[in-house]
């Protein structure tokens, strides 16, 4: 019996190489409530070299995403924020968080809601957190 890759597996094979090539701090704001750092990050997305065809729609066979030849250059502005007075801790990566309401381990995501008790989690006592990401430009070559 031969395993047939599903559409999601095909899409994973087309993931590109993404590298941050320039990071520039463009602003720092300090107040009595919060500290903010604003920076621009230039990314370069190179297509992954592969022999597989691009991901196709299962019904029509049309290419749904990806390119073997195009490169993308993207610029984003990231704003990081933390409560004034909080000190940055030395860490080897993302610091695990727990819900201050129920104590469950949580991955703070776009909703910032605890998946166990439904409480909204704020970052008053945490280290730097992403406050905003704005796409500034994108070029395809």
Phi and psi restraints in degrees (value plus and minus 20) as a CYANA .aco file:
   2 UNK   PHI    -119.8   -79.8
   2 UNK   PSI     112.1   152.1
   3 UNK   PHI     -98.6   -58.6
   3 UNK   PSI     111.1   151.1
   4 UNK   PHI    -123.5   -83.5
   4 UNK   PSI     104.1   144.1
   5 UNK   PHI     -87.7   -47.7
   5 UNK   PSI     119.7   159.7
   6 UNK   PHI     -98.8   -58.8
   6 UNK   PSI     150.2   190.2
   7 UNK   PHI     -77.6   -37.6
   7 UNK   PSI     -58.6   -18.6
   8 UNK   PHI     -83.9   -43.9
   8 UNK   PSI     -58.9   -18.9
   9 UNK   PHI     -86.6   -46.6
   9 UNK   PSI     -60.0   -20.0
  10 UNK   PHI     -80.7   -40.7
  10 UNK   PSI     -63.5   -23.5
  11 UNK   PHI     -83.4   -43.4
  11 UNK   PSI     -57.2   -17.2
  12 UNK   PHI     -82.2   -42.2
  12 UNK   PSI     -51.0   -11.0
  13 UNK   PHI     -89.8   -49.8
  13 UNK   PSI     -37.3     2.7
  14 UNK   PHI    -117.4   -77.4
  14 UNK   PSI     -18.4    21.6
  15 UNK   PHI     -73.6   -33.6
  15 UNK   PSI     118.8   158.8
  16 UNK   PHI    -114.5   -74.5
  16 UNK   PSI     148.7   188.7
  17 UNK   PHI    -105.7   -65.7
  17 UNK   PSI     101.9   141.9
  18 UNK   PHI    -138.4   -98.4
  18 UNK   PSI     108.1   148.1
  19 UNK   PHI    -155.3  -115.3
  19 UNK   PSI     115.8   155.8
  20 UNK   PHI    -100.6   -60.6
  20 UNK   PSI     101.1   141.1
  21 UNK   PHI    -125.2   -85.2
  21 UNK   PSI     -45.9    -5.9
  22 UNK   PHI    -162.6  -122.6
  22 UNK   PSI     108.7   148.7
  23 UNK   PHI    -143.9  -103.9
  23 UNK   PSI     103.3   143.3
  24 UNK   PHI    -148.0  -108.0
  24 UNK   PSI     106.4   146.4
  25 UNK   PHI     -97.7   -57.7
  25 UNK   PSI     101.7   141.7
  26 UNK   PHI    -129.1   -89.1
  26 UNK   PSI     -26.2    13.8
  27 UNK   PHI    -193.5  -153.5
  27 UNK   PSI     127.8   167.8
  28 UNK   PHI    -153.9  -113.9
  28 UNK   PSI     112.3   152.3
  29 UNK   PHI    -149.6  -109.6
  29 UNK   PSI     108.8   148.8
  30 UNK   PHI    -141.1  -101.1
  30 UNK   PSI     113.3   153.3
  31 UNK   PHI    -159.0  -119.0
  31 UNK   PSI    -198.5  -158.5
  32 UNK   PHI     -93.2   -53.2
  32 UNK   PSI     -35.6     4.4
  33 UNK   PHI    -125.6   -85.6
  33 UNK   PSI     -59.8   -19.8
  34 UNK   PHI    -170.1  -130.1
  34 UNK   PSI     137.4   177.4
  35 UNK   PHI    -129.6   -89.6
  35 UNK   PSI     120.9   160.9
  36 UNK   PHI    -154.1  -114.1
  36 UNK   PSI     123.7   163.7
  37 UNK   PHI    -144.2  -104.2
  37 UNK   PSI     108.6   148.6
  38 UNK   PHI    -133.9   -93.9
  38 UNK   PSI     111.5   151.5
  39 UNK   PHI    -163.4  -123.4
  39 UNK   PSI     132.4   172.4
  40 UNK   PHI    -121.3   -81.3
  40 UNK   PSI     124.2   164.2
  41 UNK   PHI    -149.4  -109.4
  41 UNK   PSI     102.9   142.9
  42 UNK   PHI    -116.0   -76.0
  42 UNK   PSI     106.5   146.5
  43 UNK   PHI    -131.5   -91.5
  43 UNK   PSI     128.9   168.9
  44 UNK   PHI    -143.8  -103.8
  44 UNK   PSI     101.3   141.3
  45 UNK   PHI    -128.4   -88.4
  45 UNK   PSI      94.8   134.8
  46 UNK   PHI    -123.7   -83.7
  46 UNK   PSI     116.5   156.5
  47 UNK   PHI     -84.8   -44.8
  47 UNK   PSI     124.9   164.9
  48 UNK   PHI     -94.6   -54.6
  48 UNK   PSI     113.7   153.7
  49 UNK   PHI     -97.5   -57.5
  49 UNK   PSI     108.8   148.8
  50 UNK   PHI    -177.5  -137.5
  50 UNK   PSI     144.5   184.5
  51 UNK   PHI    -122.2   -82.2
  51 UNK   PSI     -32.9     7.1
  52 UNK   PHI     -92.6   -52.6
  52 UNK   PSI     130.7   170.7
  53 UNK   PHI     -90.3   -50.3
  53 UNK   PSI     142.2   182.2
  54 UNK   PHI     -82.3   -42.3
  54 UNK   PSI     136.7   176.7
  55 UNK   PHI     -81.2   -41.2
  55 UNK   PSI     116.2   156.2
  56 UNK   PHI    -139.2   -99.2
  56 UNK   PSI     131.3   171.3
  57 UNK   PHI     -86.5   -46.5
  57 UNK   PSI     109.5   149.5
  58 UNK   PHI     -80.4   -40.4
  58 UNK   PSI     -53.1   -13.1
  59 UNK   PHI    -103.2   -63.2
  59 UNK   PSI     -62.8   -22.8
  60 UNK   PHI    -124.1   -84.1
  60 UNK   PSI     -41.2    -1.2
  61 UNK   PHI      62.4   102.4
  61 UNK   PSI     -18.3    21.7
  62 UNK   PHI     -95.4   -55.4
  62 UNK   PSI     126.7   166.7
  63 UNK   PHI     -87.3   -47.3
  63 UNK   PSI     110.4   150.4
  64 UNK   PHI    -123.2   -83.2
  64 UNK   PSI     -43.7    -3.7
  65 UNK   PHI    -188.6  -148.6
  65 UNK   PSI     145.5   185.5
  66 UNK   PHI      72.6   112.6
  66 UNK   PSI     143.7   183.7
  67 UNK   PHI    -178.7  -138.7
  67 UNK   PSI     119.3   159.3
  68 UNK   PHI    -104.2   -64.2
  68 UNK   PSI     -34.1     5.9
  69 UNK   PHI    -141.8  -101.8
  69 UNK   PSI     -45.5    -5.5
  70 UNK   PHI    -103.3   -63.3
  70 UNK   PSI     125.5   165.5
  71 UNK   PHI    -135.8   -95.8
  71 UNK   PSI     127.4   167.4
  72 UNK   PHI    -139.3   -99.3
  72 UNK   PSI     120.5   160.5
  73 UNK   PHI    -139.2   -99.2
  73 UNK   PSI      98.8   138.8
  74 UNK   PHI    -145.0  -105.0
  74 UNK   PSI     124.7   164.7
  75 UNK   PHI    -144.5  -104.5
  75 UNK   PSI     107.9   147.9
  76 UNK   PHI    -143.8  -103.8
  76 UNK   PSI     131.1   171.1
  77 UNK   PHI    -129.8   -89.8
  77 UNK   PSI     100.9   140.9
  78 UNK   PHI    -126.0   -86.0
  78 UNK   PSI     115.3   155.3
  79 UNK   PHI    -135.3   -95.3
  79 UNK   PSI     102.1   142.1
  80 UNK   PHI    -128.1   -88.1
  80 UNK   PSI     119.0   159.0
  81 UNK   PHI    -155.1  -115.1
  81 UNK   PSI     127.8   167.8
  82 UNK   PHI    -168.1  -128.1
  82 UNK   PSI     139.9   179.9
  83 UNK   PHI     -87.8   -47.8
  83 UNK   PSI     116.0   156.0
  84 UNK   PHI     -76.0   -36.0
  84 UNK   PSI     115.0   155.0
  85 UNK   PHI      75.6   115.6
  85 UNK   PSI     -38.1     1.9
  86 UNK   PHI     -93.8   -53.8
  86 UNK   PSI     111.2   151.2
  87 UNK   PHI    -115.9   -75.9
  87 UNK   PSI     120.1   160.1
  88 UNK   PHI     -90.5   -50.5
  88 UNK   PSI     109.1   149.1
  89 UNK   PHI    -113.6   -73.6
  89 UNK   PSI     127.2   167.2
  90 UNK   PHI     -90.9   -50.9
  90 UNK   PSI     108.3   148.3
  91 UNK   PHI    -164.1  -124.1
  91 UNK   PSI     132.1   172.1
  92 UNK   PHI    -111.6   -71.6
  92 UNK   PSI     -12.0    28.0
  93 UNK   PHI     144.7   184.7
  93 UNK   PSI    -167.1  -127.1
  94 UNK   PHI     -91.8   -51.8
  94 UNK   PSI     110.7   150.7
  95 UNK   PHI    -102.9   -62.9
  95 UNK   PSI     107.2   147.2
  96 UNK   PHI     -84.4   -44.4
  96 UNK   PSI     123.2   163.2
  97 UNK   PHI    -138.6   -98.6
  97 UNK   PSI     133.0   173.0
  98 UNK   PHI    -143.0  -103.0
  98 UNK   PSI     131.2   171.2
  99 UNK   PHI     -88.1   -48.1
  99 UNK   PSI     106.6   146.6
 100 UNK   PHI     -90.4   -50.4
 100 UNK   PSI     -31.7     8.3
 101 UNK   PHI    -113.9   -73.9
 101 UNK   PSI     -63.8   -23.8
 102 UNK   PHI    -138.2   -98.2
 102 UNK   PSI     -30.4     9.6
 103 UNK   PHI      64.5   104.5
 103 UNK   PSI     -19.7    20.3
 104 UNK   PHI     -92.0   -52.0
 104 UNK   PSI     129.4   169.4
 105 UNK   PHI     -87.5   -47.5
 105 UNK   PSI     113.3   153.3
 106 UNK   PHI    -153.4  -113.4
 106 UNK   PSI     130.2   170.2
 107 UNK   PHI    -124.7   -84.7
 107 UNK   PSI      89.3   129.3
 108 UNK   PHI     -87.5   -47.5
 108 UNK   PSI     102.8   142.8
 109 UNK   PHI    -144.7  -104.7
 109 UNK   PSI    -178.4  -138.4
 110 UNK   PHI     -82.1   -42.1
 110 UNK   PSI     -50.4   -10.4
 111 UNK   PHI    -109.5   -69.5
 111 UNK   PSI     -41.7    -1.7
 112 UNK   PHI      34.4    74.4
 112 UNK   PSI      14.9    54.9
 113 UNK   PHI    -133.8   -93.8
 113 UNK   PSI     115.1   155.1
 114 UNK   PHI     -88.0   -48.0
 114 UNK   PSI     104.8   144.8
 115 UNK   PHI     -91.6   -51.6
 115 UNK   PSI     -31.2     8.8
 116 UNK   PHI    -115.7   -75.7
 116 UNK   PSI     -67.5   -27.5
 117 UNK   PHI    -131.5   -91.5
 117 UNK   PSI     -28.8    11.2
 118 UNK   PHI      62.0   102.0
 118 UNK   PSI     -18.2    21.8
 119 UNK   PHI     -91.0   -51.0
 119 UNK   PSI     125.2   165.2
 120 UNK   PHI    -100.2   -60.2
 120 UNK   PSI     108.4   148.4
 121 UNK   PHI    -119.2   -79.2
 121 UNK   PSI     106.2   146.2
 122 UNK   PHI    -124.7   -84.7
 122 UNK   PSI     146.1   186.1
 123 UNK   PHI    -129.0   -89.0
 123 UNK   PSI      13.0    53.0
 124 UNK   PHI     -78.1   -38.1
 124 UNK   PSI     -55.4   -15.4
 125 UNK   PHI    -130.9   -90.9
 125 UNK   PSI     -16.3    23.7
 126 UNK   PHI    -108.6   -68.6
 126 UNK   PSI     150.5   190.5
 127 UNK   PHI     -95.7   -55.7
 127 UNK   PSI    -180.0  -140.0
 128 UNK   PHI     -75.7   -35.7
 128 UNK   PSI     117.1   157.1
 129 UNK   PHI    -153.2  -113.2
 129 UNK   PSI     129.3   169.3
 130 UNK   PHI     -91.5   -51.5
 130 UNK   PSI     101.6   141.6
 131 UNK   PHI    -115.4   -75.4
 131 UNK   PSI     -55.8   -15.8
 132 UNK   PHI    -181.2  -141.2
 132 UNK   PSI     124.9   164.9
 133 UNK   PHI    -150.1  -110.1
 133 UNK   PSI     104.1   144.1
 134 UNK   PHI    -140.6  -100.6
 134 UNK   PSI     108.0   148.0
 135 UNK   PHI     -96.8   -56.8
 135 UNK   PSI     104.4   144.4
 136 UNK   PHI    -118.8   -78.8
 136 UNK   PSI     -59.2   -19.2
 137 UNK   PHI    -180.6  -140.6
 137 UNK   PSI     139.2   179.2
 138 UNK   PHI    -171.3  -131.3
 138 UNK   PSI     109.6   149.6
 139 UNK   PHI    -146.8  -106.8
 139 UNK   PSI     119.9   159.9
 140 UNK   PHI    -133.3   -93.3
 140 UNK   PSI     112.1   152.1
